[in-house]
Amino acid sequence: MTEAGTAAPERRRLGRPRSAARRVAVLVGVLVLLGLPPWWTLLGAADWPLPVLLGGTAAVLGWLAAFPFLMLAGHRPERRDDRAALIADTGLGVMWVLFTCSVLGALADAALALLGVGGAGRVVAVAVALLAAAVLAWGHYEAMRVPRVREVEVRLPRLGAGLDGTRVVVLADTHYGPIDRAAWSARVTAAVNALDPDLVVHAGDIADGTPGQRREQSAPLGAVRARLARVYVTGNHEYGSEAQGWLDRMAELGWEALHNRHLVVERGGDRLVVAGVDDVTAESSGLAGHRTDLSGALAGADPELPVLLVAHQPKFVPHAAAAGIDLQISGHTHGGQIWPFHHLVRLDQPVLQCLSRHGERTRLYTSRGTGFWGPPFRVFAPSEISLLTLRQERDSSHRAA
């Protein structure tokens, strides 16, 4: 082996501690920003007796010290500790909700002070704690239940008459993970089958973990029924959890893994190209043969046929519009998952949810996701099983709903 060839792995090995240190530093910085408002509203401004203040402060500092190590242990690709991940993820969700409620509480306290009502610190602290507890209880219920069905009609000008009424069910972001949701997965499968779909799409982020770790949770997907096809593409989370293994696992369960390729389905004498691309993070993962390749996915497809493209992230839609794709189906955003995190998601993605139009031809449907990532909470961003009914748009001046 050449000197350059031996140097590259060495540089990667030497770079890992620095990278880990940077991740810990970022985590600590974010945690301090998240932790200060709850500390001030619940403890600092509430004029509690000194033992309460000291005990509460010690608890906050202890959590801040433990969290980075729990997060790294729970989410390291090579060996995940599900118990550490569950504690860290739940704690992160609790901190985010406490942060939001504490900011609202601080604003309420300031408003009371302007009105001449002083000494309300303890009342505000108790109100914030009760509000956060209620939000967390409701958010956990929303995350753990079987998603409601969201029905949307999608009108496509190039859709053939025989394909009018085609029922496409979309799953995305199931995120099988530290909480064993095999029973939930089976109930989701039953809900999908009850919709009598022609086509079922899984738009990526199937799990946080390897196919071996999440085998029981993913097994119910093998019972999903569809008249025409069941198709799957990778999301960004697969690229930390054996992406090729997930493509193989879904093929084992009878799904068509659209690894930069397409298939053609037919209904009523008319045909539809169903294509899929790897997630936009695929190439940077370094996994051989994985990258986002739209031209490869469409190679050999009849350009006169309408195209349904599955791409995990909505921000791929400019490429889809440039290629004249009729409908792109995506997930990834979770609708923000925990309010008001959607404001940050919008910095990275063009849309959060539902149907949007891009250019003259292309429609984009963005699912809020079927499961949840990390914190087992959903607040003002409910999960969904999407039922898209494809309709022929006979009047080209008509705009999608």
Sequence and secondary structure as in RCSB ss.txt:
>XXXX:A:sequence
MTEAGTAAPERRRLGRPRSAARRVAVLVGVLVLLGLPPWWTLLGAADWPLPVLLGGTAAVLGWLAAFPFLMLAGH
RPERRDDRAALIADTGLGVMWVLFTCSVLGALADAALALLGVGGAGRVVAVAVALLAAAVLAWGHYEAMRVPRVR
EVEVRLPRLGAGLDGTRVVVLADTHYGPIDRAAWSARVTAAVNALDPDLVVHAGDIADGTPGQRREQSAPLGAVR
ARLARVYVTGNHEYGSEAQGWLDRMAELGWEALHNRHLVVERGGDRLVVAGVDDVTAESSGLAGHRTDLSGALAG
ADPELPVLLVAHQPKFVPHAAAAGIDLQISGHTHGGQIWPFHHLVRLDQPVLQCLSRHGERTRLYTSRGTGFWGP
PFRVFAPSEISLLTLRQERDSSHRAA
>XXXX:A:secstr
  HHHHHHHHHHHHHHHHHHHHHHHHHHHHHHHHHHHHHIIIIITTT  HHHHHHHHHHHHHHHHHHHHHHHHHH
 SSS  HHHHHHHHHHHHHHHHHHHHHHHHHHHHHHHHHTT    HHHHHHHHHHHHHHHHHHHHHHHHS  EEE
EEEEEETT  GGGTT EEEEE    B SS  HHHHHHHHHHHHHT  SEEEE S  BSS TTTTHHHHGGGGG  
 SSEEEE   GGGGGS HHHHHHHHHHTT EE SSEEEEEEETTEEEEEEE   TTTGGGT TT S  HHHHHTT
  TTS EEEE SSGGGHHHHHHTT SEEEE  SGGGSBTTTHHHHTTT S SSEEEEETTTEEEEE   SS SSS
S  BS   EEEEEEEEE  STT    
